[in-house]
């Protein structure tokens, strides 16, 4: 049963990686059509609809990956802090529900409240992961699996990238709203493009981090290799 459960979670982990990166690339590609003033408002709105629907996929993957990864580590004999797995198993379904509800209920008062909760949840997770990684490195608790500590830390960076992307999107979203109203000014088009341009480095950083996560999960390097890799940066 344990072997079957391990294989199941490993498959889910791989699917999460594939759909996260693939979905994110699709979102970024379609976003370019949304800001292009050469297209009609109808075409740009259709592209924005495709973009937002695709964006749901990587956001779902994010809500699940931390719990799936922790469970996989547990199957491999890694001990977690007391109550940590329980907290993670509560986190995933709650976070998943929030993400799906907000996607299908734009403008709903509850969805707006969830948006605020989601923002604070991400900030808490970033801080919690940073503290956890620092404590793990200080105590040497996972000295035999440094790649796992690195993966957890990188996941915190992924969440941070998402938070930073959101900081640059208000003008982009305002542009979409203007398109929906049937009128968008040249100034709004310029701000819309600038917002996407400023978010682009963080998007590319996400792709790079997800790639590193995959490499660490496959290679599972020891301390010496991790230190050599870190020295490259």
C-alpha positions in Angstrom: 0.0 0.0 0.0 2.8 2.4 0.9 4.6 1.7 -2.4 1.3 2.3 -4.3 0.8 5.6 -2.4 4.3 6.7 -3.1 3.9 6.0 -6.8 0.6 7.9 -6.9 2.1 10.9 -5.2 5.1 10.8 -7.4 2.9 10.9 -10.5 0.9 13.8 -9.0 4.2 15.6 -8.3 5.3 15.1 -11.9 1.9 16.2 -13.3 2.0 19.3 -11.0 5.4 20.2 -12.5 4.3 19.7 -16.1 1.0 21.5 -15.8 2.5 24.4 -13.7 5.2 25.2 -16.2 3.1 24.4 -19.3 0.2 26.4 -18.1 2.4 29.4 -17.1 4.0 29.5 -20.5 0.5 29.5 -22.1 -0.6 32.4 -19.8 2.4 34.4 -20.7 2.1 33.8 -24.5 -1.6 34.7 -24.6 -1.0 37.9 -22.5 1.0 39.3 -25.4 -2.1 39.3 -27.5 -4.1 41.2 -24.8 -1.8 44.2 -24.9 -1.5 44.4 -28.7 -3.5 47.5 -29.8 -3.4 46.2 -33.4 -6.1 43.7 -32.5 -9.7 44.5 -32.0 -11.1 44.8 -28.5 -13.1 41.6 -29.1 -9.9 39.7 -30.0 -8.0 41.1 -27.1 -10.9 40.2 -24.7 -11.0 36.7 -26.1 -7.2 36.4 -25.5 -7.6 37.7 -21.9 -10.3 35.0 -21.3 -8.0 32.3 -22.5 -5.2 33.7 -20.4 -7.2 33.8 -17.2 -8.6 30.4 -17.7 -5.1 29.0 -18.3 -3.8 30.8 -15.3 -6.1 28.7 -13.1 -4.0 25.6 -13.8 -0.6 26.8 -12.4 -2.4 28.4 -9.5 -4.0 25.0 -8.7 -0.7 23.3 -8.9 0.9 25.8 -6.5 -1.8 25.0 -3.9 -1.1 21.3 -4.0 2.6 21.0 -4.6 3.8 21.8 -1.1 1.6 19.1 0.5 2.4 16.5 -2.2 6.1 17.1 -1.9 6.0 16.9 1.9 4.1 13.6 1.7 6.6 12.2 -0.8 9.4 13.1 1.5 7.6 11.4 4.4 7.3 8.3 2.3 11.1 8.4 1.8 11.7 8.5 5.6 12.0 12.2 6.2 10.6 13.2 9.6 8.5 16.4 9.7 8.0 18.7 12.7 5.1 17.7 15.0 1.8 18.5 13.4 3.4 19.7 10.1 1.7 17.2 7.9 -1.6 17.8 9.5 -1.2 21.5 8.8 -0.2 20.9 5.2 -3.1 18.6 4.6 -5.5 21.3 5.9 -3.7 24.0 3.8 -4.0 22.4 0.4 -7.8 21.9 0.2 -8.5 25.2 1.8 -6.1 27.1 -0.5 -7.4 25.2 -3.5 -11.0 26.1 -2.7 -10.1 29.7 -2.3 -8.3 29.8 -5.7 -11.1 28.1 -7.5 -13.8 30.2 -5.9 -12.0 33.5 -6.7 -11.5 32.4 -10.3 -15.2 31.8 -10.9 -16.6 34.6 -8.8 -14.8 37.8 -9.8 -16.2 40.8 -8.0 -18.1 38.8 -5.5 -17.6 40.3 -2.0 -16.6 36.9 -0.6 -14.1 36.5 -3.4 -12.6 39.9 -2.6 -12.2 38.9 1.0 -10.6 35.7 -0.1 -8.2 37.7 -2.2 -7.0 39.5 0.8 -6.7 36.3 2.8 -4.8 34.7 -0.1 -2.3 37.6 -0.2 -1.6 37.3 3.5 -1.4 33.5 3.3 1.3 33.8 0.7 3.2 36.2 2.8 2.9 33.9 5.9 4.1 30.9 3.8 7.1 32.9 2.5 8.1 33.8 6.0 7.4 30.4 7.4 9.4 28.6 4.7 12.3 31.0 5.1 12.4 30.4 8.9 12.0 26.6 8.4 14.9 26.5 5.9 17.1 28.6 8.2 16.3 26.4 11.2 16.9 23.3 9.2 20.3 24.5 8.0 21.2 25.7 11.5 20.4 22.4 13.2 21.5 20.1 10.3 18.2 18.2 10.6 18.2 17.3 6.9 22.0 17.1 6.4 21.6 13.9 4.4 19.1 15.4 2.0 20.3 19.0 1.2 18.4 18.9 -2.1 15.1 18.6 -0.2 16.0 21.7 1.9 16.9 23.5 -1.4 13.6 22.5 -3.0 11.6 23.9 0.0 13.5 27.1 -0.1 12.9 27.5 -3.9 9.2 26.9 -3.4 9.2 29.9 -1.1 10.8 31.9 -3.9 8.1 30.7 -6.2 5.4 32.1 -4.0 7.4 35.4 -3.7 7.6 35.7 -7.4 3.8 35.4 -7.6 3.4 38.1 -5.0 5.8 40.4 -7.0 4.0 39.7 -10.2 0.7 40.9 -8.6 2.3 44.2 -7.7 2.8 45.0 -11.4 -0.6 43.9 -12.7 -3.1 46.6 -11.6 -2.6 48.7 -14.8 -2.8 45.5 -16.8 -6.1 44.5 -15.2 -7.4 48.0 -15.6 -6.7 47.8 -19.3 -8.7 44.6 -19.6 -11.6 46.3 -17.7 -11.4 49.2 -20.1 -11.5 46.8 -23.1 -14.6 45.1 -21.6 -16.3 48.5 -21.4 -15.6 49.0 -25.1 -13.2 51.9 -24.9 -9.5 52.0 -24.1 -7.2 55.1 -24.4 -3.6 55.2 -25.7 -2.5 56.0 -22.2 -4.2 52.9 -20.8 -2.7 50.8 -23.5 0.8 52.1 -22.6 0.3 51.4 -18.9 -1.1 48.0 -19.7 2.0 47.1 -21.7 4.3 48.5 -19.0 2.7 46.5 -16.3 3.2 43.3 -18.2 6.8 44.2 -19.1 7.6 44.8 -15.4 6.1 41.5 -14.4 8.0 39.6 -17.1 11.3 39.1 -15.2 9.4 37.5 -12.3 7.6 35.2 -14.7 10.9 34.1 -16.3 12.4 33.6 -12.8 9.4 31.3 -12.0 10.2 29.2 -15.0 13.9 29.0 -14.0 13.0 28.0 -10.4 10.6 25.3 -11.5 13.3 24.0 -13.8 15.7 23.9 -10.8 13.1 22.2 -8.7 12.8 19.4 -11.3 16.6 19.0 -11.5 16.9 18.7 -7.7 14.1 16.2 -7.5 15.7 14.0 -10.2 19.4 14.3 -9.4 19.0 14.6 -5.6 22.6 16.0 -5.2 24.5 15.7 -1.9 26.1 18.5 0.1 29.2 18.8 -2.0 27.3 19.2 -5.3 24.8 21.6 -3.8 27.7 23.8 -2.5 29.4 23.8 -5.9 26.2 24.7 -7.6 25.4 27.5 -5.2 29.0 28.9 -5.7 28.1 29.4 -9.4 25.7 32.2 -8.3 
